[in-house]
């Protein structure tokens, strides 16, 4: 559009130049001709710079439009809801968990104590030796325990170790049989 405008201005200047030539003022005409020619050359330079600037503006507007299209596709409005608990809630939950752990430990200790009391050293001795005649003479066990406690405890521990070794040997033998098959 600016090219058309500049071209119209140049044509009008040429028409003015022709009209001045017709008037016949030779001295003034030369000055006017040089002024008009310099004015024309300045307008031509101006039109060239305007064309370059218009091309740059068109490129920039195309790039801006492309960026708008690209950014419009990728951006989405998302609402993130963030819920948080108050410090008192966290404190009460943590204290509740700690109290549960303490209650579990207390119950576990109580059960172990009852189990230990139930599995007194005398009864472990009977299970470890597995002697059927021993069951007939149960009332002698109390006297044996009371007579020599240390020896009685050592015999029970030794017998339990032997049973554990035998169980381990049976387990290893079972594993080797499975490997052979």
trRosetta pair geometry for C-beta under 8 A, 3 or more apart (Angstrom, degrees):
i j d omega theta_ij theta_ji phi_ij phi_ji
1 4 5.9 -50 -155 30 35 110
1 5 6.6 34 147 -16 64 106
2 5 5.3 -51 -149 38 40 116
2 6 6.2 40 153 -20 69 104
2 47 7.5 177 133 -133 97 76
2 50 5.3 -116 127 152 144 138
2 51 7.9 -158 85 -72 114 61
2 54 6.7 -164 35 -66 130 142
3 6 5.8 -55 -146 38 31 108
3 7 6.1 31 154 -20 65 107
3 47 6.6 89 -117 -163 63 112
3 50 8.0 -178 -68 99 64 119
3 51 6.8 54 -77 -86 105 103
4 7 5.7 -54 -146 36 30 111
4 8 6.4 32 153 -21 63 104
5 8 5.8 -54 -150 33 30 111
5 9 6.6 30 151 -19 63 104
6 9 5.6 -52 -149 35 34 112
6 10 6.4 35 152 -20 66 104
6 43 6.2 163 -158 171 98 102
6 46 7.3 -171 -121 95 129 98
6 47 4.2 124 173 -97 166 120
6 50 7.3 172 -50 50 142 147
7 10 5.7 -51 -148 35 33 112
7 11 6.4 35 152 -20 64 104
8 11 5.7 -53 -148 35 32 112
8 12 6.4 32 153 -18 64 105
9 12 5.8 -56 -150 37 32 110
9 13 6.4 33 152 -20 65 105
9 43 6.3 -145 106 -153 124 148
10 13 5.7 -54 -150 35 32 112
10 14 6.5 34 151 -20 64 103
10 40 6.3 83 -133 -137 89 92
10 43 6.1 -180 -79 111 90 141
10 44 7.5 69 -97 -69 132 81
11 14 5.6 -52 -151 34 33 112
11 15 6.5 35 149 -20 65 103
12 15 5.4 -51 -148 35 35 113
12 16 6.4 38 150 -20 66 102
13 16 5.5 -50 -148 36 34 113
13 17 6.4 40 150 -24 64 102
13 36 5.8 159 178 -162 104 102
13 39 6.6 -156 -142 104 144 118
13 40 5.8 177 115 -81 149 95
13 43 7.6 177 -9 11 157 157
14 17 5.4 -49 -149 32 34 116
14 18 6.5 34 151 -19 65 102
14 40 7.9 70 -63 -100 77 134
15 18 5.8 -51 -150 35 33 110
15 19 6.4 33 151 -19 65 106
16 19 5.6 -54 -146 37 33 112
16 20 6.3 33 154 -20 66 105
16 36 7.0 -168 94 -118 108 135
17 20 5.8 -55 -149 36 30 110
17 21 6.5 32 152 -22 63 105
17 32 7.6 172 -120 132 69 102
17 33 6.6 83 -145 -113 105 71
17 36 5.1 159 -86 138 107 165
18 21 5.7 -53 -151 33 33 114
18 22 6.6 34 151 -22 63 104
19 22 5.7 -54 -154 31 33 113
19 23 7.0 39 149 -28 63 99
20 23 5.8 -46 -155 20 38 114
20 25 7.5 -63 -176 49 82 100
20 29 5.8 155 144 -122 101 84
20 32 5.3 -118 174 114 158 150
20 33 7.6 -167 100 -63 133 73
20 36 7.8 -175 31 -35 150 147
21 29 6.2 93 -102 -151 53 131
21 33 7.9 63 -75 -79 94 111
23 29 7.5 178 67 -79 95 109
24 29 7.6 -97 157 -45 12 137
25 28 4.1 -11 137 48 124 111
25 29 5.2 152 90 -36 69 89
26 29 5.4 -51 -136 30 22 118
26 30 6.8 25 162 -22 58 98
27 30 6.3 -50 -157 25 28 106
27 31 7.1 19 149 -8 59 106
28 31 5.7 -57 -155 41 40 110
28 32 5.9 38 149 -18 72 109
29 32 5.6 -58 -143 42 31 109
29 33 5.9 37 155 -26 67 105
30 33 5.6 -48 -143 33 29 113
30 34 6.5 25 157 -14 62 103
31 34 6.0 -56 -150 38 29 106
31 35 6.2 27 152 -17 64 109
32 35 5.5 -56 -144 40 33 112
32 36 5.9 32 156 -20 68 106
33 36 5.8 -54 -142 38 28 108
33 37 6.1 26 157 -18 64 108
34 37 5.7 -53 -142 39 30 110
34 38 6.2 29 157 -17 64 106
35 38 5.9 -55 -147 39 28 108
35 39 6.1 30 151 -20 64 108
36 39 5.4 -55 -146 39 31 114
36 40 6.2 36 151 -23 66 103
37 40 5.5 -48 -144 34 32 113
37 41 6.4 31 155 -18 64 103
38 41 5.7 -51 -146 37 32 110
38 42 6.4 34 152 -19 64 105
39 42 5.7 -54 -149 36 31 112
39 43 6.4 31 152 -18 64 106
40 43 5.7 -56 -149 37 32 110
40 44 6.3 33 152 -21 66 104
41 44 5.6 -49 -147 34 34 113
41 45 6.4 35 152 -17 64 103
42 45 5.7 -53 -149 38 33 111
42 46 6.1 35 150 -21 65 107
43 46 5.3 -52 -143 38 33 114
43 47 6.2 36 155 -23 66 102
44 47 5.7 -49 -146 33 31 110
44 48 6.5 33 152 -20 62 103
45 48 5.7 -54 -151 34 32 112
45 49 6.5 26 153 -13 66 105
46 49 5.9 -57 -147 40 32 106
46 50 6.1 34 152 -21 66 107
47 50 5.5 -52 -144 37 32 113
47 51 6.3 37 154 -23 64 102
48 51 5.7 -51 -150 32 30 112
48 52 6.6 29 152 -17 63 104
49 52 5.6 -51 -148 36 35 112
49 53 6.2 34 153 -17 67 107
50 53 5.6 -57 -146 41 32 110
50 54 6.0 35 154 -23 67 106
51 54 5.6 -52 -144 35 29 112
51 55 6.5 32 154 -20 63 103
52 55 5.8 -53 -152 33 30 112
52 56 6.6 30 150 -17 63 105
53 56 5.6 -53 -149 37 34 112
53 57 6.3 36 152 -20 66 105
54 57 5.5 -52 -146 37 33 113
54 58 6.4 36 153 -22 65 103
55 58 5.7 -52 -149 34 31 112
55 59 6.5 33 152 -18 64 104
56 59 5.7 -53 -151 35 33 112
56 60 6.3 31 153 -17 65 107
57 60 5.7 -55 -147 39 32 112
57 61 6.2 30 155 -19 66 106
58 61 5.8 -55 -144 37 30 108
58 62 6.4 31 155 -19 64 105
59 62 5.8 -56 -150 36 30 111
59 63 6.4 27 153 -17 65 107
60 63 5.7 -55 -147 38 32 110
60 64 6.2 32 154 -19 66 106
61 64 5.6 -51 -144 37 33 113
61 65 6.3 36 154 -20 64 105
62 65 5.7 -54 -147 37 30 112
62 66 6.3 31 153 -19 65 105
63 66 5.6 -52 -146 36 32 112
63 67 6.3 33 154 -18 65 105
64 67 5.7 -54 -148 37 31 112
64 68 6.4 33 152 -21 64 104
65 68 5.7 -52 -149 34 32 112
65 69 6.5 31 153 -18 64 104
66 69 5.7 -54 -149 36 32 110
66 70 6.2 27 155 -14 66 108
67 70 5.8 -56 -142 42 31 108
67 71 5.8 22 162 -13 67 111
68 71 6.0 -58 -137 43 25 103
68 72 5.9 31 159 -26 63 111
69 72 5.8 -56 -145 33 24 113
69 73 6.8 22 157 -19 60 106
70 73 6.1 -59 -155 31 30 108
70 74 6.6 8 160 -5 65 113
71 74 6.2 -66 -142 44 34 101
71 75 5.9 17 169 -11 71 116
72 75 6.8 -60 -132 39 21 98
85 89 4.2 -104 177 77 113 136
85 90 5.7 130 105 -48 121 86
86 89 5.0 101 59 2 75 100
86 90 7.4 -144 99 0 42 86
87 90 5.7 -56 -151 40 38 110
87 91 6.0 40 152 -22 69 108
88 91 5.5 -53 -145 38 31 114
88 92 6.2 28 157 -17 66 106
89 92 6.0 -56 -146 38 29 106
89 93 6.3 27 156 -17 64 108
90 93 5.8 -57 -146 39 29 110
90 94 6.2 26 158 -17 65 109
91 94 6.0 -58 -145 38 27 107
91 95 6.3 24 157 -15 64 109
92 95 5.8 -55 -144 40 31 110
92 96 6.2 36 154 -23 64 106
93 96 5.6 -54 -148 34 30 114
93 97 6.5 29 154 -18 64 104
94 97 5.7 -52 -148 36 33 110
94 98 6.4 34 153 -18 65 105
95 98 5.6 -52 -145 38 33 113
95 99 6.3 34 155 -19 66 104
96 99 5.8 -54 -147 37 30 109
96 100 6.5 33 151 -21 63 103
97 100 5.6 -51 -150 34 33 113
97 101 6.5 33 152 -18 65 103
98 101 5.7 -54 -150 36 33 111
98 102 6.4 32 152 -17 66 106
99 102 5.6 -52 -146 39 34 112
99 103 6.2 36 154 -20 66 105
100 103 5.7 -54 -146 37 31 111
100 104 6.3 33 153 -20 65 105
101 104 5.6 -51 -147 35 32 113
101 105 6.4 32 154 -17 64 105
102 105 5.7 -54 -148 38 32 111
102 106 6.3 33 154 -20 65 107
103 106 5.6 -54 -146 37 31 113
103 107 6.3 29 156 -16 66 106
104 107 6.0 -56 -146 39 29 108
104 108 6.1 30 154 -21 64 110
105 108 5.6 -55 -144 37 29 113
105 109 6.3 30 157 -19 64 105
106 109 5.9 -53 -148 35 29 109
106 110 6.4 30 152 -19 63 107
107 110 5.6 -55 -149 37 33 114
107 111 6.3 33 153 -19 66 105
108 111 5.8 -54 -148 36 30 110
108 112 6.4 30 154 -18 64 106
109 112 5.7 -54 -147 37 32 110
109 113 6.3 34 154 -22 65 105
110 113 5.7 -53 -149 33 31 112
110 114 6.5 28 153 -16 64 105
111 114 5.8 -55 -148 38 33 109
111 115 6.2 34 153 -20 66 107
112 115 5.5 -53 -145 38 32 113
112 116 6.2 34 155 -21 65 104
113 116 5.7 -53 -148 35 30 111
113 117 6.4 29 153 -17 63 106
114 117 5.7 -55 -148 38 31 110
114 118 6.2 31 153 -20 65 107
115 118 5.7 -56 -147 37 31 110
115 119 6.2 4 161 4 67 110
116 119 6.2 -68 -139 53 27 91
117 120 6.8 1 -175 -63 38 87
118 123 7.8 -55 149 54 56 157
119 123 6.0 -122 -148 79 47 119
119 124 5.8 64 173 -59 90 100
120 123 5.4 87 58 12 75 100
120 124 7.2 -141 98 -4 37 91
121 124 5.5 -55 -145 39 35 114
121 125 6.3 45 153 -28 66 102
121 145 7.0 134 93 -127 112 125
121 152 6.8 90 141 130 127 107
121 153 6.0 -47 -151 -101 145 77
121 156 5.7 -148 -166 -4 88 173
122 125 5.6 -54 -157 28 31 115
122 126 6.9 28 149 -16 64 101
122 141 5.3 100 -154 149 111 126
122 142 7.1 -1 -111 -81 148 58
122 145 5.8 -57 -83 -58 99 146
123 126 5.6 -46 -150 33 39 111
123 127 6.5 35 152 -14 67 104
124 127 5.8 -56 -146 41 34 109
124 128 6.0 34 156 -23 68 110
124 156 5.2 69 109 -165 108 126
124 160 6.9 -17 174 -66 112 123
125 128 5.8 -56 -141 36 27 110
125 129 6.3 9 167 -3 64 111
125 141 7.0 161 82 -148 135 119
125 152 6.8 -41 -86 -177 145 90
125 155 6.9 45 -127 101 104 105
125 156 4.7 -76 -83 -93 77 105
125 159 7.4 93 -136 44 54 149
126 129 6.6 -66 -142 45 23 96
126 130 7.8 93 161 -72 52 29
126 131 7.8 -105 -146 45 60 77
126 134 5.9 -175 -124 119 81 130
126 135 6.9 87 -153 -79 122 76
126 141 7.3 -27 -61 -106 103 154
127 130 7.0 17 -177 -67 31 71
128 156 5.7 148 17 -147 156 63
128 159 3.4 95 158 118 125 127
128 160 5.3 -70 -109 -61 126 67
128 162 8.0 97 -172 53 100 101
128 163 6.2 -122 -137 -23 75 134
129 134 6.2 82 94 -22 129 161
129 159 5.8 -55 -64 -140 65 156
131 134 3.9 86 85 -12 104 112
131 135 7.6 -174 100 -12 65 74
132 135 5.9 -43 -164 22 44 112
132 136 7.5 45 142 -18 64 98
133 136 5.5 -48 -162 28 48 116
133 137 6.8 13 152 6 73 105
134 137 6.3 -75 -150 53 34 87
134 138 7.5 78 150 -79 64 57
134 141 7.4 69 -178 -70 96 113
135 138 6.2 3 -163 -58 40 97
137 140 4.4 -1 154 13 104 122
137 141 7.5 133 116 -31 74 79
138 141 5.7 -39 -166 8 48 117
139 142 6.5 -40 -168 22 46 109
139 143 7.6 38 143 -8 64 104
140 143 5.6 -61 -161 41 48 110
140 144 6.1 52 144 -25 77 103
141 144 5.5 -52 -147 34 35 112
141 145 6.3 33 156 -18 67 105
142 145 5.8 -54 -148 36 31 110
142 146 6.2 23 156 -12 65 111
143 146 5.7 -58 -143 43 32 108
143 147 6.0 40 155 -31 66 107
144 147 5.7 -54 -145 29 28 115
144 148 7.3 -44 179 41 61 82
144 152 6.1 131 136 -97 92 123
145 149 6.3 43 180 -103 64 68
145 152 5.1 131 -114 -171 60 173
146 149 7.4 6 -123 -63 19 88
148 151 4.2 2 137 33 121 117
148 152 5.9 144 96 -25 74 91
149 152 5.6 -63 -149 37 28 115
149 153 6.3 26 157 -19 67 107
150 153 5.9 -55 -148 36 29 109
150 154 6.4 28 155 -18 64 107
151 154 5.7 -55 -146 37 32 112
151 155 6.4 34 155 -21 65 104
152 155 5.9 -54 -151 33 28 111
152 156 6.6 27 152 -17 62 106
153 156 5.8 -56 -151 36 32 111
153 157 6.3 29 155 -16 67 107
154 157 5.8 -55 -144 39 31 109
154 158 6.1 32 156 -20 65 109
155 158 5.7 -56 -144 39 28 112
155 159 6.2 28 157 -18 64 108
156 159 5.8 -57 -147 38 28 110
156 160 6.3 27 155 -18 64 107
157 160 5.8 -55 -147 37 30 111
157 161 6.4 33 153 -20 64 104
158 161 5.8 -54 -151 34 30 112
158 162 6.6 31 151 -19 63 104
159 162 5.6 -52 -150 34 34 113
159 163 6.5 34 151 -19 65 103
160 163 5.6 -51 -148 36 35 112
160 164 6.4 36 152 -20 65 104
161 164 5.6 -54 -148 36 33 112
161 165 6.4 35 152 -20 66 103
162 165 5.7 -52 -148 35 32 112
162 166 6.4 33 153 -18 65 105
163 166 5.7 -53 -147 37 32 112
163 167 6.3 33 153 -20 65 106
164 167 5.7 -53 -147 36 31 112
164 168 6.4 33 152 -20 64 105
165 168 5.6 -55 -149 36 32 112
165 169 6.3 32 152 -20 66 105
166 169 5.6 -53 -147 36 32 111
166 170 6.4 33 154 -18 65 105
167 170 5.7 -52 -148 37 32 112
167 171 6.3 33 152 -20 64 106
168 171 5.7 -54 -148 36 31 112
168 172 6.3 29 154 -16 65 106
169 172 5.8 -53 -145 39 31 109
169 173 6.2 32 154 -20 64 107
170 173 5.7 -53 -145 37 30 112
170 174 6.4 33 153 -21 63 105
171 174 5.7 -54 -151 34 31 112
171 175 6.5 31 151 -19 64 104
172 175 5.6 -52 -149 35 34 112
172 176 6.4 33 153 -18 66 104
173 176 5.8 -54 -147 37 33 110
173 177 6.4 36 152 -21 64 103
174 177 5.7 -51 -148 34 32 112
174 178 6.6 33 152 -18 63 104
175 178 5.7 -54 -153 35 33 112
175 179 6.5 35 149 -21 65 104
176 179 5.4 -50 -148 34 36 114
176 180 6.4 39 152 -23 66 101
177 180 5.7 -51 -149 32 33 112
177 181 6.6 30 154 -16 64 104
178 181 5.9 -54 -149 37 33 108
